[in-house]
Amino acid sequence: MKSADSAREGPASLSAVVPAQGVTYGVVLSLAILSAASLASIAYSANAPLIRATFNLTEAEVGAIASCIYIGAAASSIGSGRLTDSLGSGAVLAMSMLALALGCAISATAPLAVVFFAGLIVAGLGYGAVNPPTNVLANPINARQRGLSMSIKQSGIPLGGILAGILVPAFATTAGWRWSMLIPIGACIALAVVSTRLRRVRPQDGGEGGGTPTRVQIRLPHAYIYGFLMAGIQVAIFIFLALYLVDVRGFDAAGAGSALALLLVGGLVGRPAWGWVSDRVHDERVRVLQMAALLSAMFLVMLPFVDDSVLFAVLLGIGLCSVGWNGVYLAMITEAVPTRLIGSTTGMALLLVNLGAVVLPPTVGLIVVRANWSISWSLCAAMSLLSVGVLQLARIRAVIRPLEEGRPNAV
């Protein structure tokens, strides 16, 4: 039984997951910041046909657009997580937004392809630094709200992508893709200013597994591989869908951007939907993630074979599953460690997520060059199935002590 002192210390130990302005404010701010970060990143995907023509890029080099962003993101993920745990979320978010704006400005004004790709790496440094502090801001004490809260926050990724798919190609058509990058640059600068006003909450020792231990624990290294695979698939879809629709389906650039936006609508709906489901069975978030990956594989296999009358339904399904998994994944990761380590642990998870986004899109691009689009989409489906098996290895069925004893998860 816990002592009176330790019982009094329990709620305070969870202050690391609740921003001073409240978790609702943290979720809203995190949603806005991730939307701006995604807008900056996916703007390049939406502009991919125009960027390819400007720099005379091959399909593999187009895939390297995402890779450069995520090389930068991988480089900053762990460091930003540690800075979040030590300095607080506001300072890290302000720096990340400014890095994104700077990287977009460099790439938008680049005279040569090499300068363009260098700008992408700078933008990636900001992109990778965003998630650890938002994971702290949006993490509630109650485990039965964590999946939905994290998933609403992560809905900023497809929301920003929807905005990119609708706004950026339309602007680029009239003013050019370089000028269209003013949209994400302005959004990032505005949110950097807002982030500087975020009051710091110092992480404290104690606090278990994001607030509540679960009966199904996880091996973090295996869980990280799931993130590596699913993130690589997700980014490959983002970067290549517009090209596929233009080259194979006969879409124009604006139509392809709108189709990408439709896919991201599926992700926008899927993230809170999967999060809500996982909160109903919060001890079994692993099963929810496996179901999302299975359905992802099914829709990806269908993509090259359906006609245009079914295409948009398939795109919605891909968005729902291939893009909708992220919030539940982060909720599962945060529950595996003490609250004071959420920033650094999710930083490590995001390192693998970003490495997946570095490695897999160019691989898909090479297969497009050497084989065809059907094989490339089938490879994405196979990786999604592989993630199901890898996540099964991460599960540790354990009988833990009652929650009131406050034992942390074993990892």
MARVEX-76261 format. One record per residue (C-alpha): x, y, z; residue in one letter. Coordinates in steps of 0.001 Angstrom, whole numbers, padded with zeros to 6 digits, always signed. Each point is the difference from the previous one (the first is absolute). Last residue first. Example, Ala and Ser with C-alpha at 12.3 -4.5 7.8 and 13.67 -1.06 7.14 Angstrom:
<sites>
+013670-001060+007140s
-001370-003440+000660a
</sites>
This chain:
<sites>
+009673-002524-020956v
-001648-000543+003356a
-002942+002324+000568n
+000091+002074+003162p
-001701-001188+003212r
-002514+002414+001528g
-001409-002243+002715e
-003433+001426-000797e
+000235-001538-003448l
-000127-003538+001336p
+003182-001997-000515r
+000863-001274-003430i
-000787-003299-001672v
+002027+000065-003183a
-000554-000661-003685r
+002997+001494-001722i
-000719+001136-003545r
+002861+001252-002170a
+000228-003209-002023l
-003552+000579-001210q
+001110+003450-001130l
+002512-001572-002360v
-002669-002255-001466g
-002373+002865-000751v
+002855+002132-001332s
+000739-002686-002591l
-003525+000367-001357l
+000572+003726-000536s
+003317-000767-001656m
-001785-002344-002398a
-002574+002681-000863a
+002736+002511-000775c
+001689-002601-002215l
-003323-000538-001786s
-000154+003745-000711w
+003443-000194-001607s
-000844-003142-001951i
-003037+001721-001509s
+001989+003155-000807w
+002475-001744-002254n
+003396-001702-000197a
+003428+001699-000001r
-001117+003645+000216v
-003014-000652+002244v
+002155-002350+002063i
+002560+002758+000458l
-002716+002382+001197g
-001284-002505+002552v
+003513-000356+001381t
+000354+003789-000001p
-003177+000159+002144p
+001154-002757+002429l
+003281+001212+001441v
-000539+003573+001193v
-003617-000379+001161a
+000983-003116+001896g
+002833+001994+001542l
-002566+002577+001114n
-002123-002566+001826v
+003135-001540+001504l
+001100+003368+001367l
-003613+000598+000988l
+000137-002898+002429a
+003210+001404+001485m
-001620+003427+000402g
-003042-001721+001487t
+002321-001306+002680t
+001796+003330+000549s
-003185+002035+000340g
-001969-002558+002022i
+002802-000560+002509l
-001432+001968+002960r
-003300-001783-000549t
+001461-003406+000831p
+000134-002387-002973v
-002154-002478-001960a
-003173+002061+000014e
+001660+002655-002176t
+000724-002590-002695i
-003588-001297-000170m
-001386+003547-000244a
+002528+000733-002745l
-001193-003001-002023y
-003657+000886+000536v
+000693+003477-001389g
+001843-001323-003046n
-002335-002651-001385w
-002237+002112-002252g
+002306+000549-002995v
+000132-003522-001423s
-003412-000830+001457c
-002491+002814-000671l
+002107+001528-002751g
+000213-003267-001863i
-003755-000456+000385g
-000690+003498-001339l
+002249-000730-002967l
-001890-003237-000609v
-003313+001875-000036a
+001505+002480-002454f
+001154-002713-002357l
-003315-001834-000238v
-001430+001809-003053s
+003526+000596-001287d
+000659-003666-000541d
+001578-002259+002608v
+003196-001945-000662f
+002821+002345+001029p
-001531+000822+003419l
-001308-003424+001088m
+003255-001212+001539v
+000229+003254+001953l
-003541-000426+001345f
+000674-003472+001386m
+003378+000907+001495a
-001503+002952+001872s
-002767-002243+001321l
+002614-002249+001559l
+001981+002955+001361a
-003049+001564+001675a
-000909-003361+001544m
+003516-000384+001394q
-000138+003470+001547l
-003299-000810+001707v
+001400-003280+001302r
+003012+001795+001510v
-002320+002468+001749r
-001220-002919+002084e
-000035+001302+003594d
-001668+003171-001326h
-002994-001943-001274v
-002561+002860-000137r
+002902+002428-000295d
+001248-001878-003073s
-003333+000486-001750v
+000068+003753+000643w
+003565+000246-001308g
-000887-001995-003108w
-002820+002479-000702a
+002119+003022+000955p
+002652-001011-002547r
-002321-001389-002652g
-002018+003134-000698v
+003023+002151-000837l
+001655-002972-001673g
-002994-000516-002267g
+000001+003730-000716v
+003651-000538-000889l
-001003-002263-002848l
-002346+002725-001232l
+002795+002580+000144a
+002178-002285-002106l
-002863-000187-002504a
-000199+003810-000001s
+003729+000224-000709g
-000384-002460-002869a
-002809+002096-001436g
+002097+003166+000225a
+002992-001648-001674a
-002051-001522-002850d
-001227-003572+000288f
+000784-002573-002711g
-000200-003112+002196r
+003520-001273-000611v
+002346+003017-000080d
-002148+002602+001745v
-001609-002304+002578l
+003292-001720+000723y
+001833+003316+000343l
-002618+001314+002460a
+000126-003229+002013l
+003785-000126+000184f
+001000+002312+002864i
-002920-000558+002345f
-000229-003736-000624i
+003731-000432+000568a
-000406+002040+003198v
-002646-002351+001371q
+001864-003149-000971i
+003177+001204+001689g
-002000+000999+003067a
-001562-003455+000195m
+003326-001807-000233l
+002065+002081+002435f
-002906+000313+002453g
-000372-003781+000120y
+003772-000222+000487i
-000288+002231+003088y
-002489-002417+001525a
+002573-002772-000264h
+002615+002083+001824p
-002593+001103+002615l
-000962-003426+001258r
-003609+000501+000973i
-002319-000449+002951q
-003495-001456-000133v
-001604+000559+003388r
+000385+003744-000196t
+001545+002420+002492p
-001685+003408+000373t
+001421+003514+000126g
+002230+000260-003068g
+001633-003245+001074g
+000445+000864+003589e
+000538+003342+001614g
+003166+000648+001921g
+002618+002667-000308d
-001150+003396-001090q
-000258+001683-003380p
+000067+003824+000269r
-003066+001687-001460v
+000933+002946-002197r
-002415+002687-001038r
-000686+000187-003717l
+000490+003574-001198r
+002943-000888-002252t
-002238-002532-001717s
-002323+002697-001359v
+002901+001754-001742v
+001187-003262-001546a
-003601-000593-001063l
-000032+003151-002129a
+003368-000827-001559i
-001147-003493-000947c
-003232+001203-001630a
+001821+002657-002046g
+002554-002482-001323i
-002721-002566-000765p
-001843+002452-002321i
+003094+001739-001382l
+000857-003353-001611m
-002464+000840-002785s
+002472+002579-001297w
+002439-002743-000989r
-002729-002185-001522w
-000955+002603-002573g
-002416+002931+000206a
-003133-001261-001773t
+000345-003772+000141t
+002009+000224+003204a
-002898+001611+001853f
-002362-002799-001032a
+002684-002606+000681p
+000612+001411+003532v
-003535+000588+001229l
-001857-003294-000398i
+002692-002646+000421g
+001907+002036+002587a
-003152+000648+002022l
-000799-003705-000088i
+003578-000790+001003g
-000212+002358+002954g
-003131-001810+001107l
+001686-003378-000631p
+002855+000903+002402i
-002118+002049+002419g
-001975-003132+000702s
+002934-000869+002270q
-001478+002215+002724k
-003403-001598-000394i
+001730-003385+000144s
+001916+000829+003173m
-003189+001134+001731s
-002015-002958-001303l
+002588-002550+001106g
+000550+001682+003347r
-003592+000404+001157q
-000465-003382+001661r
+003568+000225+001312a
-000946+002988+002164n
+003021+002213+000714i
-000262+001812-003315p
+002831+000220-002587n
-000457+002926-002407a
+002790+002275+001204l
+002547-002760+000552v
-000506-001595-003420n
+000051+003516-001459t
+003508+000476+001396p
+001235-003302-001504p
-001724+000537-003390n
+001324+003319-001271v
+003773-000541-000027a
-000102-002311-003014g
-001698+002605-002179y
+002451+002709+001007g
+003034-002039-000996l
-001911-001063-003101g
-000254+003594-001178a
+003805+000184+000094v
+000204-003273-001943i
-002464+001317-002591l
+002083+003134-000452g
+003017-002154-000847a
-002132-001790-002610f
-000803+003297-001745f
+003632+001083+000184v
+001053-003204-001778v
-002787+000430-002572a
+001309+003405-001049l
-001324+003574+000128p
-001642-000548+003397a
-002507+002699+000988t
-002781-002342+001136a
+002500-002443+001541s
+001610+002644+002194i
-003328+001555+001049a
-001453-003407+000889c
+003051-000749+002136g
-000269+003325+001815l
-003708-000454+000746a
+000570-003509+001309l
+002903+001146+002169a
-002176+002794+001416l
-002745-002476+000894m
+002486-002334+001707s
+001543+002789+002062m
-003387+001172+001277a
-001055-003581+000775l
+003156-000712+001996v
-000363+003194+002050a
-003648-000681+000800g
+000289-003693+000898s
+002156+000082+003117g
+003726+000443+000534l
+001119-003381+001425s
-002539-002578-001216d
-000581+001935-003224t
+003736+000330-000555l
+000330-003781+000281r
-002743-000537-002556g
+001454+002657-002289s
+003357-001771+000063g
-001543-003367-000785i
-002037+001231-002973s
+002452+002526-001509s
+002085-002201-002307a
-002976-002150-000955a
-001925+003092-001083a
+002894+001235-002120g
+000222-003348-001724i
-003806+000127-000150y
-000078+003104-002143i
+002767-001361-002202c
-001824-003309-000439s
-003244+001704-000972a
+001691+001778-002882i
+002018-003182-000681a
-003133-001583-001458g
+000088+002682-002693v
+003599-001025-000613e
-001113-003592-000504a
-002688+001154-002426e
+002632+001951-001973t
+000446+003749+000436l
+000266+002626-002756n
+000435+002848+002540f
-003009+002110-000991t
-001948-002903-001545a
+000238-002143+003127r
-000994+002980+002134i
-003158+000431-002072l
-001018-003678+000236p
+000880-000090+003728a
-001973+003106+001003n
-002479-001948+002160a
+002872-002061+001350s
+002035+003125+000753y
-002971+001599+001748a
-000091-003195+002051i
+002858+001142+002228s
-001018+003621+000606a
-003672-000843+000457l
+001036-002828+002315s
+001923+002386+002224a
-002883+002475-000035a
-002529-002700+000890s
+002347-001337+002689l
+000102+003447+001574i
-003773+000505-000141a
-000757-003412+001494l
+002616+000541+002711s
-001595+003330+000912l
-003443-001593+000215v
+001237-003026+001975v
+001979+002140+002433g
-002940+002368+000507y
-002123-003004+000872t
+002767-001320+002275v
-000030+003112+002138g
+001731+003396-000193q
+002815-001227+002254a
+000582-002959-002296p
-000955-003461+001323v
+002342-002924-000607v
+002770+001117+002340a
-002535+000665+002736s
-000343-003755+000478l
+002323-000116+002959s
-002189+002556+001702a
-002912-002459-000075p
+002045-002713+001741g
+001830+002082+002608e
-002901+000009+002455r
-000201-003779-000208a
+003739-000219+000540s
-000278+002045+003160d
-002936-001999+001329a
+001945-003202-000556s
-000847-002376-002797k
-001292-003467+000809m
</sites>
